């Protein structure tokens, strides 16, 4: 955990003392999301070897629990904090939408090794395509817009397919299935970009968090943090192990990814749609700080499982 959170702390400190400006932090995040991590995911997916008897139950465990936690987040926004539907959607996203890219990838690969790539990539591939459209539809339903459902769904599908993370996984899958040999120059370039993904993602995450104020909306942030860091990984383990009887590294990957804090996208959605942006910002910050302890505990428990 030391090098992982050490890089985040370095990025946070650099931003706080203005060695890197807010615009610079945003630029680094854009580089990570648009170039470095898509390159890493493309090359990783292109080289994967999928066993014919691969058990996909870990996907059921991860996403069944994620939908439950999303519903609990919606319910907390409605019942505990009397928020309108458009803001309840941000509560749901804050409770269930894990930071799989900036934190999940480096932590999983560091802790579990390259054999964790397959379940990690499969979970990431469905993540944005699942919860982002649901959240936008709920926000639009709360706004009572006049756009037809079909046009909304078509627009959301186009946004998902333009996502560089999704594109990296899809292109890598096509290369894998088609048995395509990448030209050595392209492969080397992708490897250079991918090698920067882990350190740059962690540094960018820390630098971004420095711009989120901590004061205000603490009860909401603590509620969503509890759902994200405690309830979510426990439900994944509960469904995967006692219910489905699964074991192996795929279960560890699913539990560990569920233990990740709320993603920066939660704040970006809140700010973009003007739906509880302060709650979203505090949730991202508080859950990330809290994950220093909870991820360490999860790793210890998985190591003893």
C-alpha positions as CSV (number, residue, x, y, z in Angstrom):
1,X,0.0,0.0,0.0
2,X,2.9,2.4,0.7
3,X,3.9,3.1,-2.9
4,X,0.3,3.3,-4.1
5,X,-0.9,5.9,-1.5
6,X,2.6,7.5,-1.4
7,X,2.2,8.5,-5.1
8,X,-1.3,9.8,-4.3
9,X,0.1,11.8,-1.4
10,X,2.9,13.2,-3.5
11,X,0.3,14.4,-6.1
12,X,-1.8,15.9,-3.4
13,X,1.1,17.7,-1.8
14,X,2.4,19.0,-5.2
15,X,-1.1,20.5,-5.9
16,X,-1.5,22.0,-2.4
17,X,1.9,23.9,-2.6
18,X,1.1,24.8,-6.3
19,X,4.0,22.9,-7.8
20,X,1.2,21.7,-10.2
21,X,-1.7,24.0,-10.9
22,X,-5.4,22.8,-11.1
23,X,-5.2,23.1,-14.9
24,X,-2.1,20.9,-14.9
25,X,-3.9,18.3,-12.7
26,X,-6.8,18.3,-15.1
27,X,-4.5,17.9,-18.1
28,X,-2.8,14.9,-16.4
29,X,-6.1,13.3,-15.7
30,X,-7.1,13.8,-19.4
31,X,-3.8,12.2,-20.5
32,X,-4.4,9.2,-18.2
33,X,-8.0,8.7,-19.3
34,X,-7.6,9.4,-23.0
35,X,-4.2,7.9,-23.8
36,X,-2.3,6.0,-21.1
37,X,-4.9,3.7,-19.6
38,X,-6.6,2.9,-22.9
39,X,-3.2,1.9,-24.2
40,X,-2.6,-0.3,-21.2
41,X,-6.1,-1.9,-21.4
42,X,-5.7,-2.5,-25.2
43,X,-2.4,-4.3,-24.9
44,X,-3.5,-6.2,-21.9
45,X,-6.7,-7.4,-23.6
46,X,-4.9,-8.2,-26.8
47,X,-2.6,-10.6,-24.9
48,X,-5.2,-12.3,-22.7
49,X,-5.7,-16.0,-22.9
50,X,-9.3,-17.0,-21.8
51,X,-9.7,-20.5,-20.6
52,X,-12.7,-22.4,-22.2
53,X,-14.0,-23.3,-18.8
54,X,-13.8,-19.8,-17.4
55,X,-16.4,-19.2,-14.6
56,X,-18.1,-15.8,-15.1
57,X,-19.9,-15.9,-11.7
58,X,-17.6,-13.1,-10.4
59,X,-19.4,-10.8,-12.8
60,X,-22.8,-11.7,-11.3
61,X,-21.4,-11.2,-7.8
62,X,-19.9,-7.8,-8.6
63,X,-22.8,-6.3,-10.5
64,X,-25.6,-7.8,-8.4
65,X,-24.1,-6.2,-5.4
66,X,-23.4,-3.0,-7.2
67,X,-27.1,-2.6,-8.2
68,X,-28.1,-3.3,-4.6
69,X,-25.7,-0.6,-3.3
70,X,-26.8,1.8,-6.0
71,X,-30.4,1.3,-4.8
72,X,-29.3,1.9,-1.2
73,X,-27.7,5.1,-2.3
74,X,-30.9,6.2,-4.0
75,X,-32.9,5.3,-0.9
76,X,-30.6,7.3,1.4
77,X,-30.9,10.4,-0.8
78,X,-34.7,10.1,-0.7
79,X,-35.4,8.8,2.9
80,X,-32.5,10.3,4.9
81,X,-31.7,13.5,3.1
82,X,-35.0,14.4,1.2
83,X,-33.2,15.0,-2.1
84,X,-35.1,15.2,-5.4
85,X,-34.7,12.3,-7.9
86,X,-31.9,14.0,-10.0
87,X,-29.8,14.3,-6.8
88,X,-30.7,10.8,-5.6
89,X,-29.1,9.5,-8.8
90,X,-25.8,11.1,-7.7
91,X,-26.2,9.5,-4.3
92,X,-26.7,6.1,-6.0
93,X,-23.6,6.7,-8.2
94,X,-21.5,7.8,-5.2
95,X,-22.4,4.6,-3.4
96,X,-21.8,2.1,-6.2
97,X,-19.5,3.6,-8.9
98,X,-16.0,2.5,-8.0
99,X,-12.7,4.2,-8.9
100,X,-11.7,1.3,-11.1
101,X,-9.3,3.2,-13.4
102,X,-7.2,5.6,-11.4
103,X,-7.0,3.4,-8.3
104,X,-8.4,0.0,-9.2
105,X,-6.0,-0.9,-12.0
106,X,-2.8,0.0,-10.2
107,X,-3.9,-1.6,-6.9
108,X,-5.1,-4.8,-8.4
109,X,-2.1,-5.3,-10.7
110,X,0.3,-4.4,-7.8
111,X,-1.4,-6.6,-5.2
112,X,-2.6,-9.6,-7.3
113,X,-0.3,-9.6,-10.3
114,X,-0.9,-9.9,-14.1
115,X,-3.1,-13.0,-13.7
116,X,-5.8,-10.7,-12.3
117,X,-6.0,-8.9,-15.7
118,X,-8.9,-10.9,-17.2
119,X,-11.5,-10.5,-14.4
120,X,-10.4,-6.9,-13.9
121,X,-10.7,-6.0,-17.6
122,X,-14.1,-7.7,-17.9
123,X,-15.5,-5.8,-14.9
124,X,-14.1,-2.5,-16.1
125,X,-15.6,-3.1,-19.6
126,X,-19.1,-3.2,-18.2
127,X,-18.7,-0.6,-15.5
128,X,-19.1,2.8,-17.3
129,X,-21.5,1.2,-19.8
130,X,-23.8,0.2,-17.0
131,X,-24.0,3.0,-14.4
132,X,-23.3,6.1,-16.4
133,X,-26.4,5.7,-18.6
134,X,-28.6,4.7,-15.6
135,X,-27.5,7.8,-13.7
136,X,-28.1,10.1,-16.7
137,X,-31.5,8.7,-17.4
138,X,-32.5,9.2,-13.7
139,X,-31.3,12.8,-13.8
140,X,-33.2,13.5,-17.0
141,X,-36.3,11.8,-15.5
142,X,-36.0,14.1,-12.5
143,X,-35.7,17.1,-14.8
144,X,-38.8,16.0,-16.8
145,X,-37.2,16.8,-20.1
146,X,-39.2,16.5,-23.4
147,X,-36.7,14.4,-25.2
148,X,-38.0,10.9,-26.1
149,X,-36.6,7.8,-24.3
150,X,-35.3,6.4,-27.6
151,X,-33.2,9.5,-28.4
152,X,-31.9,9.6,-24.8
153,X,-30.8,6.0,-25.0
154,X,-29.2,6.5,-28.4
155,X,-27.3,9.5,-27.2
156,X,-26.1,7.7,-24.1
157,X,-25.0,4.7,-26.2
158,X,-22.9,7.0,-28.4
159,X,-21.3,8.6,-25.4
160,X,-20.4,5.2,-24.0
161,X,-18.8,4.0,-27.3
162,X,-16.8,7.2,-27.5
163,X,-15.3,6.6,-24.1
164,X,-11.6,6.0,-24.5
165,X,-11.5,3.3,-21.8
166,X,-14.3,1.3,-23.5
167,X,-12.6,1.8,-26.9
168,X,-9.3,0.5,-25.6
169,X,-10.9,-2.7,-24.3
170,X,-13.0,-3.2,-27.4
171,X,-10.1,-2.7,-29.8
172,X,-7.9,-5.0,-27.6
173,X,-10.7,-7.7,-27.7
174,X,-10.9,-7.4,-31.5
175,X,-7.1,-7.8,-31.8
176,X,-7.3,-10.8,-29.5
177,X,-10.2,-12.6,-31.2
178,X,-8.8,-11.8,-34.7
179,X,-5.3,-13.0,-33.7
180,X,-3.9,-9.8,-35.2
181,X,-0.1,-9.1,-34.7
182,X,0.4,-5.4,-34.0
183,X,3.2,-3.8,-36.0
184,X,6.2,-3.6,-33.7
185,X,6.3,0.2,-33.8
186,X,2.7,0.5,-32.7
187,X,3.1,-2.1,-30.0
188,X,6.2,-0.3,-28.6
189,X,4.3,3.0,-28.6
190,X,1.4,1.5,-26.8
191,X,3.7,-0.1,-24.2
192,X,5.4,3.3,-23.6
193,X,2.0,4.8,-23.0
194,X,0.8,2.0,-20.9
195,X,3.9,2.0,-18.7
196,X,3.0,5.6,-17.6
197,X,-0.6,4.6,-16.6
198,X,-0.1,3.4,-13.0
199,X,2.2,6.2,-11.7
200,X,0.4,9.0,-13.6
201,X,-3.0,7.7,-12.5
202,X,-2.1,7.7,-8.9
203,X,-0.4,11.1,-9.0
204,X,-3.3,12.6,-10.9
205,X,-5.8,11.2,-8.4
206,X,-3.9,12.8,-5.5
207,X,-3.5,16.1,-7.3
208,X,-7.2,16.2,-8.2
209,X,-8.3,15.5,-4.6
210,X,-6.4,18.6,-3.4
211,X,-9.0,20.8,-5.2
212,X,-12.0,19.2,-3.3
213,X,-13.1,21.0,-0.1
214,X,-13.7,18.8,2.9
215,X,-16.2,20.9,4.9
216,X,-19.9,20.7,4.4
217,X,-22.4,17.8,3.6
218,X,-20.5,15.5,5.9
219,X,-23.5,13.3,6.9
220,X,-24.3,12.6,3.3
221,X,-20.6,11.9,2.4
222,X,-20.1,9.6,5.4
223,X,-23.3,7.7,4.5
224,X,-22.2,7.1,0.9
225,X,-18.7,6.3,2.0
226,X,-20.0,3.6,4.4
227,X,-22.0,2.1,1.6
228,X,-19.1,2.2,-0.8
229,X,-16.2,1.0,1.3
230,X,-18.0,-1.4,3.7
231,X,-21.3,-2.6,2.3
232,X,-20.3,-3.0,-1.4
233,X,-17.2,-5.3,-0.9
234,X,-19.0,-7.3,1.7
235,X,-22.0,-7.9,-0.6
236,X,-19.7,-9.0,-3.4
237,X,-18.0,-11.5,-1.1
238,X,-21.4,-12.7,0.2
239,X,-22.8,-13.4,-3.2
240,X,-19.6,-14.8,-4.6
241,X,-18.5,-17.2,-1.8
242,X,-21.4,-18.3,0.4
243,X,-24.1,-18.0,-2.3
244,X,-22.4,-18.9,-5.6
245,X,-19.6,-21.0,-4.0
246,X,-16.9,-19.3,-6.0
247,X,-13.2,-19.2,-5.2
248,X,-9.9,-18.1,-6.8
249,X,-8.4,-14.9,-8.0
250,X,-11.5,-13.7,-9.8
251,X,-13.3,-13.4,-6.5
252,X,-10.4,-11.5,-5.0
253,X,-10.4,-9.1,-8.0
254,X,-14.2,-8.5,-7.7
255,X,-14.1,-7.9,-3.9
256,X,-11.0,-5.6,-4.2
257,X,-12.5,-3.6,-7.0
258,X,-15.7,-3.2,-5.0
259,X,-13.6,-1.9,-2.1
260,X,-12.3,1.0,-4.2
261,X,-13.6,4.5,-3.3
262,X,-16.1,6.5,-5.3
263,X,-14.7,7.5,-8.7
264,X,-13.9,11.1,-9.7
265,X,-16.7,10.6,-12.3
266,X,-19.2,10.9,-9.5
267,X,-18.1,14.5,-9.0
268,X,-17.9,15.2,-12.7
269,X,-21.5,14.1,-13.2
270,X,-22.7,16.1,-10.2
271,X,-21.0,19.2,-11.5
272,X,-22.0,18.7,-15.1
273,X,-25.7,18.2,-14.3
274,X,-25.7,20.5,-11.3
275,X,-27.0,17.6,-9.1
276,X,-25.6,17.5,-5.6
277,X,-22.0,18.5,-6.7
278,X,-20.9,19.3,-3.2
279,X,-22.1,15.9,-1.9
280,X,-20.3,14.2,-4.8
281,X,-17.0,16.1,-4.2
282,X,-17.0,15.3,-0.4
283,X,-17.9,11.7,-1.1
284,X,-15.0,11.3,-3.5
285,X,-12.6,12.8,-1.0
286,X,-13.8,11.1,2.2
287,X,-14.1,7.7,0.6
288,X,-10.6,8.0,-0.9
289,X,-9.1,8.9,2.4
290,X,-11.1,6.1,4.2
291,X,-10.0,3.6,1.6
292,X,-6.4,3.8,2.9
293,X,-7.6,1.7,5.8
294,X,-10.3,-0.4,4.3
295,X,-8.3,-1.5,1.2
296,X,-5.5,-2.6,3.5
297,X,-8.0,-4.6,5.6
298,X,-9.5,-6.2,2.5
299,X,-6.1,-7.1,1.2
300,X,-5.2,-8.7,4.5
301,X,-8.5,-10.7,4.5
302,X,-8.0,-11.8,0.9
303,X,-4.5,-12.9,1.7
304,X,-5.8,-15.1,4.5
305,X,-8.7,-16.5,2.6
